[in-house]
Amino acid sequence: LETEERAFDEARENSIRVFEDFIRRYPNHQKYTPDAMFRLGELYFERSALEFQRAYDNAQAAREAGDLTAEDNLPSSPDFSRTVLLYKSLARRFPNYERSDGVYYLIGYTLNEMGRPEEAVAAWLALVCANKYRYNPDWRPPPAEASLAAQELRAQAEPLVASLFDRLYLSLI
C-alpha cells in the first residue's frame, strides 16, 4: 500500500505541474483553461487534505511513542488556500463557466473548513440562490472588531452555515 500511495502522490504532483504549465501557456482559453483550473483546484484540495491527515497521523504516532507534545502545534484544519485562490480566480475570470456550481460549492466548503464561514456563505448563496445572489470573489467580511454588528453577524453565521450545508447535502443525496 505504501508503494501505491507513493505512486498516487507522484502522479498527483505530475498532474499539478502539467495543469499549472497549461494554465501558464493558455491563460485565457475560454473552453480549456477553466476546466484545467477546476481540475487543478481539486488536486490542490486533495494534496492539502492528505498533508493534513499525514501530519495528524505522524503526531499521533509520535504521541503513542511517548512525545506528549507531538499534537500541540497541529493546525485545526487543512490549508486549502491554494484551492480557494485558484477557484476565486476561476470565478472572476470565467463567470459563465459551466461548472460554476461546483466552483461555488468548493469555495464555500474549503472556506468553511478553514474557519471562514461568512465567506463560505457568500459562495453558497451564489450556488443555491443564483437568481438573487451573484458571487463576488473579492468580497471579504468586515473585521470582527470593526463593530458590534459585525460580531453579531459572525455569531449568527455559524448556525446558518450548518443549516445551509445540511440542505445542500440532503439535496445531493
Disulfide bonds with the S-S distance in Angstrom:
none
